């Protein structure tokens, strides 16, 4: 009986086993089918390397054409959309680029696309959208301090000062001169004066030859009625940039301050403060022994008592209209009036004409009197056409006046006379960076490095060029290592080169 029951049960067991095995096989078939479909779909995606190569070669229009065709075939591919957005950005189609980045984000691109979209919106002038994208990106990338600085700039431009201050503070290590100046203005508008002063001083440290931060500091000091600090800043600004204060909105208040604090000195020296400029007032106060020739406050008659009794001096009405003092008449210092004293030039040291003109040119250049620099340097060149230093001073003055072509021609003449002078060569490279195209400038850098192979400054400049402009990280890395070899261990340039090498490895 039991054997009969077992015989009946066995077929049922076999059916169950077959059914379970069939289900497992079915699942495997389904999984295999899904994988096959996915791999087939992946194989259908086009190769983007050709489009990327076109972008690198600068053939942006061709790259855009290829990528648009791919996008029409695969509208949901975020990889294609990102490449298309980047190509449009390179073609200065900023609004369309931002739109494509947004499409890529919607299609599932990584959060880095938010950052690129924010930058595209910034370039397109849509700062509100840029602020939104930066905000979304920084929610997940809080440690991107450079992006915090960019976010702060955008917020400042859309009149959100509090948020801008917070963002710029987080990105403080990446702030430029203009950012520091803007930070000072934002804090000043919030009446946070000590913090504003700190950022104005930081801006001055970044561009010591620009008077704008000092003018902002002066405004604070004048408003807070700190007379001594205000006067010190007035003298500092005039020394740094003669005439800058005269052309600013602080001219009148600065002039009044100098007049009030130094009125006795001006009267003693015979000057009316209301009749001279701020520059002249400062020159008078700085140059107490030999004041500038200016229109003095005078009265009729001599300024000093006569050396002979009054009865010997003829009455004014009895003098002949055309009477004059004979050149042979001896006069004592006490008989000289103030105008005569100022009209007598101080004795000058007699030196050779060429040396004198070179010295005048150097002094004028240091005083930022570039037209005077040109005049004196040209006089030196007339005396000695082979004087490389005179040609160099001419070039520097032209460059400061914005005359880049003249600056280039004159510095090339200086190189012709002294081809192995390192300072002249560096001056030429500074000018060439503004006047030559990228390829020519790179060639000039390479040529200079051949002439001065042990110059770490030249190697550094070349490394930065290959790194940031030419996008050749391997070559840049070799040059950064060369900088470390040339520089002493622990020097600022050596440490900077080490940091750049670390960035390249990342």
C-alpha positions in Angstrom: 0.0 0.0 0.0 2.8 2.3 0.9 4.6 1.5 -2.3 1.6 2.4 -4.3 1.3 5.8 -2.6 5.0 6.5 -3.2 4.5 5.6 -6.8 1.7 8.1 -7.1 3.7 10.9 -5.3 6.9 10.6 -7.4 5.4 12.1 -10.6 4.1 15.1 -8.6 7.6 15.7 -7.2 9.2 15.5 -10.7 6.6 18.0 -12.0 7.4 20.4 -9.2 11.2 20.2 -9.8 10.7 20.8 -13.5 8.4 23.8 -12.9 11.0 25.4 -10.5 13.8 24.8 -12.8 11.9 26.3 -15.7 11.2 29.4 -13.6 14.9 29.8 -12.8 15.8 29.4 -16.4 13.2 31.9 -17.4 14.6 34.5 -15.0 18.1 33.9 -16.4 16.8 34.3 -20.0 15.1 37.5 -19.0 18.2 38.9 -17.3 20.4 37.9 -20.3 17.9 39.6 -22.6 17.9 42.8 -20.6 21.7 42.9 -20.6 21.8 42.3 -24.3 19.4 45.2 -24.9 21.4 47.5 -22.7 24.7 46.6 -24.4 23.0 47.0 -27.8 21.8 50.4 -26.8 25.3 51.4 -25.5 26.8 50.2 -28.8 24.4 52.5 -30.7 25.7 55.7 -28.9 28.0 57.5 -31.3 31.7 58.1 -30.7 32.2 61.6 -29.4 36.0 61.7 -29.9 35.8 63.3 -33.3 33.7 66.2 -31.9 36.0 66.6 -29.0 39.0 66.7 -31.3 37.3 69.4 -33.4 36.8 71.5 -30.2 40.4 71.1 -29.2 41.5 72.2 -32.7 39.4 75.3 -32.5 36.9 74.1 -35.1 34.0 74.9 -32.9 31.4 75.3 -35.7 32.2 71.8 -37.1 32.0 70.3 -33.6 28.6 71.9 -33.0 27.3 70.6 -36.3 28.4 67.0 -35.4 27.0 67.2 -31.9 23.6 68.6 -32.9 23.2 65.7 -35.3 24.0 63.3 -32.5 21.6 65.1 -30.2 18.8 64.8 -32.7 19.4 61.0 -32.8 19.9 60.6 -29.0 18.0 63.5 -27.4 18.3 61.9 -23.9 22.0 61.4 -23.8 23.5 63.8 -21.2 27.0 63.0 -22.5 26.2 64.5 -25.9 24.3 67.4 -24.4 27.3 68.4 -22.2 29.7 68.3 -25.1 27.3 70.4 -27.2 26.9 72.9 -24.3 30.7 73.2 -24.0 31.1 73.7 -27.7 28.4 76.4 -27.7 30.2 78.1 -24.8 33.4 78.2 -26.8 31.5 79.8 -29.7 30.3 82.6 -27.3 26.7 81.3 -27.6 26.3 81.6 -23.8 22.5 81.6 -23.5 22.2 78.5 -25.7 25.0 76.8 -23.8 23.3 77.4 -20.5 20.1 75.9 -22.0 21.9 72.8 -23.1 23.6 72.4 -19.7 20.1 72.5 -18.1 18.9 69.8 -20.5 21.9 67.6 -19.6 21.1 68.1 -15.9 17.5 67.0 -16.5 18.8 64.0 -18.4 20.9 62.8 -15.4 24.3 64.6 -15.7 26.5 64.9 -12.6 26.4 67.9 -10.3 29.4 69.4 -12.0 27.1 70.3 -14.9 25.4 72.7 -12.4 28.6 74.6 -12.0 29.2 74.8 -15.8 25.6 76.0 -16.2 26.1 78.7 -13.6 29.2 79.9 -15.4 27.3 79.9 -18.8 24.4 81.9 -17.3 27.0 84.4 -15.8 28.5 85.0 -19.2 25.0 85.3 -20.8 24.2 88.0 -18.3 21.4 86.1 -16.6 22.7 86.5 -13.1 19.6 85.4 -11.3 19.7 82.0 -13.0 23.5 81.9 -12.4 22.9 82.4 -8.7 20.3 79.6 -8.6 22.7 77.1 -10.3 25.6 78.1 -8.1 23.4 77.7 -5.0 22.3 74.2 -6.1 25.9 73.2 -6.9 27.3 74.4 -3.6 24.7 72.5 -1.6 26.5 69.3 -2.6 30.0 70.7 -3.1 30.5 73.0 -0.1 34.3 72.7 -0.3 34.7 74.3 -3.8 35.9 77.6 -2.5 36.7 79.0 -5.9 33.0 78.6 -6.8 32.0 80.4 -3.5 34.0 83.4 -4.7 32.2 83.3 -8.1 28.9 82.9 -6.4 29.7 85.9 -4.2 30.4 88.1 -7.3 27.1 87.2 -8.8 25.2 87.9 -5.6 26.9 91.3 -5.3 25.8 92.2 -8.8 22.1 91.3 -8.1 22.0 93.4 -5.0 22.1 90.7 -2.3 24.9 92.2 -0.2 24.5 90.0 2.9 24.6 86.7 1.0 27.4 88.1 -1.2 29.5 88.9 1.9 29.0 85.3 3.3 29.9 83.7 -0.1 33.0 85.9 -0.6 34.1 85.2 2.9 34.0 81.4 2.2 35.9 81.9 -1.0 38.4 84.4 0.5 41.5 82.5 -0.7 40.4 83.0 -4.3 39.5 86.7 -4.2 41.1 89.1 -6.8 41.9 92.7 -6.3 38.4 93.7 -7.6 36.8 91.2 -5.3 38.6 92.7 -2.2 37.6 96.2 -3.2 34.0 95.0 -3.7 34.1 93.3 -0.3 35.2 96.5 1.3 32.4 98.4 -0.4 29.8 95.8 0.7 31.0 95.9 4.3 31.1 99.7 4.3 27.5 99.9 3.0 26.6 97.7 6.1 28.6 100.2 8.3 31.0 97.4 9.3 33.9 99.8 9.2 36.8 97.8 10.7 36.1 94.9 8.4 35.8 97.2 5.4 39.2 98.8 6.2 40.7 95.3 6.4 39.5 94.5 2.8 40.6 97.8 1.4 44.1 97.3 2.8 44.0 93.7 1.4 43.1 95.2 -2.0 46.0 97.7 -1.7 48.3 94.8 -1.0 47.3 93.0 -4.2 47.7 96.1 -6.4 50.0 98.5 -4.6 50.1 101.0 -7.5 46.3 101.5 -7.7 45.0 104.4 -5.6 41.4 103.2 -5.5 41.7 101.3 -2.1 43.5 104.2 -0.5 40.8 106.6 -1.7 38.1 104.4 -0.2 40.1 104.3 3.1 40.4 108.1 3.0 36.7 108.5 2.6 36.2 106.5 5.8 38.7 108.5 7.7 37.3 111.8 6.5 33.8 110.7 7.4 34.9 109.6 10.9 36.9 113.0 11.2 40.2 111.3 11.9 42.3 114.3 10.7 45.8 113.0 11.2 45.1 109.6 9.5 43.3 111.4 6.7 46.3 113.7 6.1 48.7 110.8 6.1 46.5 109.1 3.5 46.3 112.2 1.4 50.1 112.4 1.2 50.3 108.7 0.5 47.8 108.9 -2.4 49.5 111.9 -4.0 52.9 110.1 -3.8 51.5 106.9 -5.3 49.4 108.6 -8.1 49.9 112.3 -8.5 46.7 114.0 -9.5 44.4 111.1 -8.6 43.1 112.8 -5.5 42.5 116.1 -7.5 40.2 114.2 -9.9 38.2 112.4 -7.2 35.1 113.3 -5.3 37.3 113.8 -2.2 39.2 116.7 -3.7 37.4 119.5 -1.9 37.2 117.9 1.5 40.9 116.9 1.3 41.9 120.5 0.3 39.9 121.9 3.2 41.6 119.5 5.6 45.1 120.5 4.4 44.2 124.2 4.6 42.9 124.0 8.1 45.7 121.9 9.5 48.5 123.8 7.8 47.2 127.4 7.3 50.0 128.9 9.4 52.6 127.2 7.3 51.0 128.4 4.0 50.8 132.0 5.3 54.4 132.0 6.6 55.6 130.8 3.2 53.5 133.3 1.2 50.9 131.0 -0.4 47.1 131.2 -0.5 45.8 127.6 -0.2 42.6 128.5 -2.1 44.6 129.4 -5.1 46.7 126.3 -5.5 45.8 122.6 -6.2 46.1 119.7 -3.8 49.3 118.5 -5.6 50.9 122.0 -5.1 49.8 122.2 -1.5 51.5 118.8 -0.8 54.6 119.8 -2.7 54.8 123.0 -0.6 54.5 121.1 2.6 56.9 118.4 1.5 59.5 120.8 0.1 59.9 123.3 2.8 63.3 124.5 1.8 62.5 125.1 -1.9 58.8 125.5 -2.5 57.3 125.3 -6.0 57.1 128.5 -8.0 53.5 129.7 -7.6 51.6 132.9 -7.4 52.4 134.2 -3.9 50.3 136.5 -1.7 52.2 139.8 -2.2 51.9 143.4 -1.2 53.3 146.5 -3.0 56.9 147.2 -2.0 59.8 145.1 -0.7 59.2 142.2 1.6 62.3 142.8 3.7 63.5 146.0 5.4 65.9 148.2 3.4 69.6 148.2 4.2 69.9 152.0 4.0 67.9 154.7 5.9 64.4 155.5 4.6 65.5 159.0 3.5 67.9 157.6 1.0 65.0 155.8 -0.9 63.3 158.1 -3.4 59.6 158.5 -3.3 57.7 156.0 -5.5 56.1 158.8 -7.5 59.5 160.4 -8.2 61.0 157.2 -9.8 61.2 157.1 -13.6 58.8 154.6 -15.2 61.6 152.9 -17.1 64.2 152.9 -14.3 65.8 149.6 -13.6 68.4 148.2 -11.3 71.8 148.1 -12.8 73.2 144.6 -13.1 76.4 145.8 -11.4 74.5 147.0 -8.4 75.4 144.8 -5.4 72.4 143.6 -3.3 72.6 141.8 0.0 70.3 138.9 0.8 68.3 141.0 3.1 67.5 143.4 0.2 66.1 140.6 -2.0 62.4 140.2 -2.2 60.7 136.8 -2.1 60.1 136.6 -5.9 63.8 137.2 -6.5 64.8 134.5 -4.1 62.6 132.0 -5.9 63.7 133.1 -9.3 67.3 132.1 -8.5 67.8 128.5 -9.4 69.8 126.4 -6.9 73.3 125.4 -8.0 73.4 122.1 -9.9 76.0 119.5 -9.9 77.8 119.5 -13.2 77.7 116.0 -14.7 77.9 114.6 -18.2 74.8 115.3 -20.4 74.1 111.6 -21.0 74.3 110.7 -17.4 72.2 113.7 -16.4 69.4 112.7 -18.9 69.4 109.1 -17.8 69.1 110.1 -14.2 66.3 112.5 -15.0 64.5 109.8 -17.0 64.8 107.3 -14.1 63.6 109.8 -11.5 60.7 110.9 -13.7 59.7 107.2 -14.3 59.7 106.5 -10.5 57.5 109.6 -10.0 55.1 108.3 -12.7 55.8 111.3 -15.0 56.0 109.3 -18.1 56.1 112.1 -20.6 59.1 113.6 -18.8 60.6 110.1 -18.9 60.3 110.0 -22.7 61.7 113.5 -23.1 64.8 112.8 -20.9 65.4 109.2 -22.3 65.2 110.5 -25.9 67.7 113.2 -25.1 70.0 110.5 -23.8 69.5 108.5 -27.0 70.5 111.6 -29.0 73.7 111.8 -27.1 74.4 108.0 -27.3 72.2 106.0 -29.7 73.7 102.7 -28.4 72.5 103.3 -24.8 70.3 100.3 -24.1 69.2 101.7 -20.8 67.8 104.8 -22.5 65.9 102.7 -25.0 64.5 100.5 -22.1 63.3 103.6 -20.2 61.6 104.8 -23.4 59.8 101.5 -23.8 58.7 101.4 -20.2 57.2 104.9 -20.5 55.4 104.1 -23.7 54.0 100.9 -22.1 52.7 102.9 -19.1 51.0 105.4 -21.5 49.3 102.5 -23.3 51.4 102.9 -26.4 52.2 99.2 -26.8 53.5 99.3 -30.4 56.0 102.0 -29.5 56.9 100.1 -26.4 57.6 97.0 -28.4 59.7 98.8 -31.0 61.9 100.6 -28.4 62.4 97.5 -26.2 63.5 95.5 -29.3 66.0 98.3 -30.0 67.3 97.9 -26.4 67.7 94.2 -27.0 69.6 94.8 -30.2 72.2 96.8 -28.2 72.3 94.4 -25.2 71.0 91.0 -26.3 72.2 89.3 -23.1 70.7 91.7 -20.6 68.2 89.7 -18.5 66.1 92.7 -17.2 65.7 94.0 -20.8 64.6 90.6 -22.0 62.0 90.2 -19.2 60.7 93.7 -20.0 60.3 92.6 -23.6 58.4 89.5 -22.6 56.0 91.5 -20.5 55.2 93.6 -23.5 55.1 90.7 -25.9 52.4 89.0 -23.8 50.2 92.0 -24.7 51.1 92.3 -28.4 51.9 88.8 -29.8 49.6 86.0 -30.5 49.8 82.9 -28.3 52.1 80.9 -30.6 54.5 83.8 -31.1 54.7 84.5 -27.4 55.4 80.9 -26.6 58.2 80.9 -29.1 59.7 84.0 -27.5 59.5 82.4 -24.1 61.3 79.3 -25.4 64.0 81.5 -27.0 64.5 83.4 -23.8 64.8 80.2 -21.8 67.6 79.1 -24.2 69.5 82.3 -23.5 68.9 82.2 -19.7 68.5 78.5 -18.8 69.1 79.0 -15.1 66.4 81.6 -14.7 63.7 80.1 -12.5 61.4 83.0 -13.3 61.5 82.2 -17.0 61.0 78.5 -16.4 58.0 79.3 -14.2 56.4 81.5 -16.8 56.9 78.8 -19.4 55.4 76.2 -17.1 52.4 78.3 -16.5 51.9 78.9 -20.2 52.0 75.2 -21.0 49.7 74.4 -18.0 47.0 77.1 -18.4 47.1 78.2 -22.0 48.5 75.3 -24.1 46.8 72.6 -21.9 49.9 70.4 -22.0 50.1 69.0 -18.4 53.1 66.6 -19.1 55.3 69.4 -20.4 54.1 71.7 -17.6 55.0 69.1 -15.0 58.6 68.7 -16.3 59.0 72.5 -16.1 57.6 72.7 -12.6 60.1 70.1 -11.5 62.9 72.2 -13.2 61.7 75.3 -11.2 62.1 73.2 -8.0 65.6 72.2 -9.0 66.6 75.8 -9.7 65.0 77.4 -6.6 66.4 76.9 -3.1 64.4 74.5 -1.0 61.5 76.1 0.8 61.4 79.3 -1.4 58.0 80.7 -2.2 58.4 79.8 -5.9 59.5 76.3 -5.1 56.5 75.7 -2.9 54.2 77.1 -5.5 55.7 74.8 -8.1 55.2 71.8 -5.8 51.5 72.8 -5.3 51.0 73.0 -9.1 52.5 69.5 -9.5 50.0 68.2 -6.9 47.2 69.8 -8.9 48.4 68.1 -12.1 48.4 64.7 -10.4 44.8 65.1 -9.4 
